[in-house]
Amino acid sequence: MFVHIGGEYTILIDSIIGLVNLETVQASSTDMNDFLRRNEDENILEYVSEEIPRSMVLTDDRVYISPLSVVTLRKRIEHAGVV
């Protein structure tokens, strides 16, 4: 099954490792900034939209920054009958 994560991005649900609520992460978090920079350097970080980022979708091969909330993404995954 697939889930739409914003913009024109639809990903395989089975590839999702985790969801991170960016609305609760401190903007000054050194660990998060290092994580994002490292993934950007490795060309595996993708912003799915120019809208305000609300969540990070971690998959087995990419990191997506999504304008959808973790709650919305979780509901979409549950609606697909996976969780």
CYANA upper distance limits for C-alpha pairs under 8 A (distance plus 0.5 A):
  1 MET  CA     12 LEU  CA      6.47
  1 MET  CA     13 ILE  CA      6.33
  1 MET  CA     14 ASP  CA      8.03
  1 MET  CA     80 ALA  CA      7.37
  2 PHE  CA     10 THR  CA      6.75
  2 PHE  CA     11 ILE  CA      5.83
  2 PHE  CA     12 LEU  CA      4.90
  2 PHE  CA     13 ILE  CA      5.71
  2 PHE  CA     80 ALA  CA      8.39
  3 VAL  CA     10 THR  CA      5.86
  3 VAL  CA     11 ILE  CA      6.04
  3 VAL  CA     12 LEU  CA      6.96
  3 VAL  CA     13 ILE  CA      6.56
  3 VAL  CA     73 LEU  CA      8.40
  3 VAL  CA     76 ARG  CA      7.09
  3 VAL  CA     77 ILE  CA      6.93
  3 VAL  CA     80 ALA  CA      8.34
  4 HIS  CA      8 GLU  CA      8.26
  4 HIS  CA      9 TYR  CA      6.39
  4 HIS  CA     10 THR  CA      4.69
  4 HIS  CA     11 ILE  CA      7.04
  4 HIS  CA     76 ARG  CA      8.39
  5 ILE  CA      9 TYR  CA      6.27
  5 ILE  CA     10 THR  CA      6.41
  5 ILE  CA     11 ILE  CA      7.83
  5 ILE  CA     48 VAL  CA      8.22
  5 ILE  CA     66 SER  CA      6.78
  5 ILE  CA     68 LEU  CA      7.22
  5 ILE  CA     73 LEU  CA      7.30
  6 GLY  CA     10 THR  CA      8.13
  6 GLY  CA     48 VAL  CA      6.58
  6 GLY  CA     49 SER  CA      7.24
  6 GLY  CA     66 SER  CA      6.47
  6 GLY  CA     67 PRO  CA      6.86
  6 GLY  CA     68 LEU  CA      6.87
  7 GLY  CA     48 VAL  CA      5.83
  7 GLY  CA     49 SER  CA      5.68
  8 GLU  CA     48 VAL  CA      7.66
  9 TYR  CA     48 VAL  CA      7.00
 11 ILE  CA     15 SER  CA      8.13
 12 LEU  CA     16 ILE  CA      7.81
 13 ILE  CA     77 ILE  CA      7.63
 13 ILE  CA     82 VAL  CA      8.38
 15 SER  CA     59 THR  CA      5.68
 15 SER  CA     60 ASP  CA      6.09
 16 ILE  CA     57 VAL  CA      7.48
 16 ILE  CA     58 LEU  CA      6.37
 16 ILE  CA     59 THR  CA      4.78
 16 ILE  CA     60 ASP  CA      7.12
 17 ILE  CA     57 VAL  CA      8.31
 17 ILE  CA     58 LEU  CA      5.90
 17 ILE  CA     59 THR  CA      5.52
 17 ILE  CA     60 ASP  CA      6.90
 18 GLY  CA     57 VAL  CA      6.63
 18 GLY  CA     58 LEU  CA      5.58
 18 GLY  CA     59 THR  CA      7.50
 19 LEU  CA     55 SER  CA      7.34
 19 LEU  CA     56 MET  CA      6.22
 19 LEU  CA     57 VAL  CA      5.33
 19 LEU  CA     58 LEU  CA      6.65
 19 LEU  CA     70 VAL  CA      6.99
 20 VAL  CA     55 SER  CA      5.99
 20 VAL  CA     56 MET  CA      5.45
 20 VAL  CA     57 VAL  CA      7.08
 20 VAL  CA     58 LEU  CA      8.42
 20 VAL  CA     70 VAL  CA      7.48
 21 ASN  CA     25 VAL  CA      7.49
 21 ASN  CA     54 ARG  CA      6.85
 21 ASN  CA     55 SER  CA      5.26
 21 ASN  CA     56 MET  CA      7.16
 21 ASN  CA     69 SER  CA      7.55
 21 ASN  CA     70 VAL  CA      6.31
 22 LEU  CA     53 PRO  CA      7.55
 22 LEU  CA     54 ARG  CA      5.62
 22 LEU  CA     55 SER  CA      5.39
 22 LEU  CA     56 MET  CA      7.14
 23 GLU  CA     54 ARG  CA      6.23
 23 GLU  CA     55 SER  CA      7.82
 25 VAL  CA     29 SER  CA      7.72
 25 VAL  CA     32 MET  CA      8.50
 28 SER  CA     33 ASN  CA      8.15
 29 SER  CA     33 ASN  CA      6.73
 30 THR  CA     34 ASP  CA      6.52
 31 ASP  CA     35 PHE  CA      6.59
 32 MET  CA     36 LEU  CA      6.65
 33 ASN  CA     37 ARG  CA      6.55
 34 ASP  CA     38 ARG  CA      6.50
 35 PHE  CA     39 ASN  CA      6.77
 36 LEU  CA     40 GLU  CA      6.54
 36 LEU  CA     45 LEU  CA      7.82
 37 ARG  CA     41 ASP  CA      6.58
 38 ARG  CA     42 GLU  CA      6.84
 39 ASN  CA     43 ASN  CA      6.72
 39 ASN  CA     44 ILE  CA      5.96
 39 ASN  CA     45 LEU  CA      5.89
 39 ASN  CA     63 VAL  CA      7.91
 40 GLU  CA     44 ILE  CA      6.51
 40 GLU  CA     45 LEU  CA      5.48
 40 GLU  CA     46 GLU  CA      8.49
 44 ILE  CA     61 ASP  CA      7.69
 44 ILE  CA     62 ARG  CA      5.35
 44 ILE  CA     63 VAL  CA      6.51
 45 LEU  CA     62 ARG  CA      6.65
 45 LEU  CA     63 VAL  CA      5.31
 45 LEU  CA     64 TYR  CA      6.40
 45 LEU  CA     65 ILE  CA      8.07
 46 GLU  CA     62 ARG  CA      8.09
 46 GLU  CA     63 VAL  CA      6.74
 46 GLU  CA     64 TYR  CA      5.34
 46 GLU  CA     65 ILE  CA      6.62
 47 TYR  CA     64 TYR  CA      6.33
 47 TYR  CA     65 ILE  CA      5.19
 47 TYR  CA     66 SER  CA      7.00
 48 VAL  CA     64 TYR  CA      7.08
 48 VAL  CA     65 ILE  CA      6.55
 48 VAL  CA     66 SER  CA      6.12
 48 VAL  CA     67 PRO  CA      8.11
 49 SER  CA     65 ILE  CA      8.44
 49 SER  CA     66 SER  CA      7.20
 49 SER  CA     67 PRO  CA      7.15
 51 GLU  CA     67 PRO  CA      6.22
 52 ILE  CA     67 PRO  CA      6.08
 53 PRO  CA     65 ILE  CA      6.63
 53 PRO  CA     66 SER  CA      5.90
 53 PRO  CA     67 PRO  CA      4.94
 53 PRO  CA     68 LEU  CA      7.91
 54 ARG  CA     65 ILE  CA      8.09
 54 ARG  CA     66 SER  CA      6.54
 54 ARG  CA     67 PRO  CA      5.43
 54 ARG  CA     68 LEU  CA      6.24
 54 ARG  CA     69 SER  CA      5.73
 54 ARG  CA     70 VAL  CA      7.97
 55 SER  CA     65 ILE  CA      6.47
 55 SER  CA     66 SER  CA      5.72
 55 SER  CA     67 PRO  CA      6.98
 55 SER  CA     68 LEU  CA      6.82
 55 SER  CA     69 SER  CA      6.12
 55 SER  CA     70 VAL  CA      6.36
 56 MET  CA     63 VAL  CA      7.36
 56 MET  CA     64 TYR  CA      6.10
 56 MET  CA     65 ILE  CA      5.12
 56 MET  CA     66 SER  CA      6.49
 57 VAL  CA     63 VAL  CA      6.31
 57 VAL  CA     64 TYR  CA      5.51
 57 VAL  CA     65 ILE  CA      6.92
 57 VAL  CA     66 SER  CA      7.71
 58 LEU  CA     62 ARG  CA      6.93
 58 LEU  CA     63 VAL  CA      5.30
 58 LEU  CA     64 TYR  CA      7.05
 59 THR  CA     63 VAL  CA      6.63
 68 LEU  CA     72 THR  CA      6.79
 68 LEU  CA     73 LEU  CA      7.17
 69 SER  CA     73 LEU  CA      6.83
 70 VAL  CA     74 ARG  CA      6.45
 71 VAL  CA     75 LYS  CA      6.71
 72 THR  CA     76 ARG  CA      6.79
 73 LEU  CA     77 ILE  CA      6.74
 74 ARG  CA     78 GLU  CA      6.59
 75 LYS  CA     79 HIS  CA      6.42
 76 ARG  CA     80 ALA  CA      6.83
 77 ILE  CA     81 GLY  CA      7.33
 77 ILE  CA     82 VAL  CA      6.66
 77 ILE  CA     83 VAL  CA      7.22
 78 GLU  CA     82 VAL  CA      6.19
 78 GLU  CA     83 VAL  CA      5.57
